């Protein structure tokens, strides 16, 4: 079964977080793009999680 956009976004953010300071700008942009795409096709519950992922991504970017 193919992963939903939400699952893909969640996995990308998780991978970025695990990379610590080694994530490239391209990695970060891919995660942001995945989150934005997932917003187009998500449940209200997933929307809440996507907002949390965005916050996590922003915090991760500030830790450099």
Secondary structure, 3 states (H helix, E strand, C coil): CCCCHHHHHHHHHHHHHHHHHHCCHHHHHHHHHHHHHHHCCCCHHHHHHHHHHHHHHHHHHHCC
